[in-house]
Amino acid sequence: MMYAAPSYRLFFIGCALFGFYWNFYLTLHLGMVARADNTGRGIVLCGVAPSIGTVIGSFLGGLLVEGTSYLSSARTGSILCIIGIACTLATMTRMKSVKVFVSTPHVLS
């Protein structure tokens, strides 16, 4: 019965939503970093940054949990998510638009 508590249900829903969101955000993030950095050094960091964030985020998130309440962790995560979205939008507005031409091969029949 311990796993049927409302806090665990909300935690599960939050994890599922994050996992769904992460798949779409990661592709946007990698493309944005590759387009914004002409030197190519920034895209190298993209492979390491999620791992570092997982280690540090788990540790700091664990420090925020009080008993069985995840409210302080949820608030902190929500604030950081809003800051991340604002930074992403600010970066996208500063970038120049790129016209991409995709050539299709001609098929002889």
C-alpha positions as semicolon CSV with decimal commas, in nm:
position;residue;x (nm);y (nm);z (nm)
1;M;0,000;0,000;0,000
2;M;0,299;0,228;0,043
3;Y;0,340;0,266;-0,334
4;A;-0,022;0,380;-0,377
5;A;0,040;0,709;-0,193
6;P;-0,043;1,026;-0,391
7;S;0,318;1,146;-0,376
8;Y;0,442;0,835;-0,557
9;R;0,171;0,865;-0,821
10;L;0,265;1,228;-0,888
11;F;0,633;1,134;-0,895
12;F;0,563;0,860;-1,151
13;I;0,359;1,097;-1,370
14;G;0,636;1,358;-1,349
15;C;0,899;1,103;-1,450
16;A;0,687;0,984;-1,743
17;L;0,627;1,339;-1,866
18;F;0,995;1,424;-1,832
19;G;1,094;1,113;-2,029
20;F;0,850;1,204;-2,304
21;Y;0,964;1,568;-2,311
22;W;1,336;1,480;-2,304
23;N;1,324;1,295;-2,636
24;F;1,199;1,604;-2,818
25;Y;1,408;1,857;-2,628
26;L;1,733;1,673;-2,685
27;T;1,705;1,690;-3,064
28;L;1,613;2,060;-3,051
29;H;1,900;2,131;-2,812
30;L;2,164;1,949;-3,016
31;G;2,060;2,119;-3,337
32;M;2,055;2,458;-3,172
33;V;2,402;2,415;-3,022
34;A;2,545;2,293;-3,352
35;R;2,395;2,590;-3,535
36;A;2,501;2,851;-3,278
37;D;2,862;2,738;-3,237
38;N;3,081;2,781;-3,543
39;T;3,388;2,628;-3,379
40;G;3,227;2,290;-3,307
41;R;3,340;2,283;-2,944
42;G;2,993;2,323;-2,797
43;I;2,850;2,007;-2,950
44;V;3,121;1,805;-2,774
45;L;2,989;1,925;-2,439
46;C;2,638;1,802;-2,529
47;G;2,746;1,441;-2,484
48;V;2,886;1,498;-2,136
49;A;2,648;1,759;-1,993
50;P;2,344;1,528;-1,943
51;S;2,560;1,279;-1,751
52;I;2,701;1,549;-1,527
53;G;2,352;1,690;-1,477
54;T;2,219;1,348;-1,381
55;V;2,483;1,301;-1,113
56;I;2,465;1,651;-0,968
57;G;2,086;1,680;-1,008
58;S;2,021;1,352;-0,829
59;F;2,240;1,456;-0,539
60;L;2,088;1,803;-0,505
61;G;1,735;1,670;-0,558
62;G;1,789;1,419;-0,280
63;L;1,890;1,699;-0,046
64;L;1,562;1,879;-0,119
65;V;1,335;1,585;-0,027
66;E;1,186;1,623;0,320
67;G;1,040;1,300;0,453
68;T;0,792;1,181;0,192
69;S;0,727;1,526;0,045
70;Y;0,862;1,597;-0,303
71;L;0,709;1,945;-0,310
72;S;1,036;2,138;-0,270
73;S;1,198;1,925;-0,543
74;A;0,899;1,982;-0,772
75;R;0,908;2,356;-0,715
76;T;1,281;2,375;-0,779
77;G;1,246;2,162;-1,091
78;S;0,961;2,377;-1,220
79;I;1,159;2,696;-1,168
80;L;1,466;2,550;-1,341
81;C;1,249;2,428;-1,628
82;I;1,104;2,777;-1,677
83;I;1,454;2,926;-1,669
84;G;1,568;2,667;-1,925
85;I;1,279;2,745;-2,157
86;A;1,354;3,118;-2,129
87;C;1,721;3,059;-2,211
88;T;1,627;2,838;-2,507
89;L;1,388;3,100;-2,645
90;A;1,645;3,377;-2,594
91;T;1,906;3,175;-2,782
92;M;1,666;3,097;-3,066
93;T;1,571;3,464;-3,110
94;R;1,936;3,571;-3,128
95;M;2,026;3,316;-3,396
96;K;2,013;3,406;-3,762
97;S;1,773;3,216;-3,980
98;V;1,932;2,953;-4,200
99;K;1,798;2,851;-4,536
100;V;1,853;2,484;-4,601
101;F;1,832;2,344;-4,949
102;V;1,781;1,973;-4,974
103;S;1,854;1,828;-5,312
104;T;1,671;1,516;-5,416
105;P;1,832;1,265;-5,645
106;H;1,688;1,238;-5,990
107;V;1,556;0,895;-6,063
108;L;1,579;0,776;-6,420
109;S;1,296;0,557;-6,532
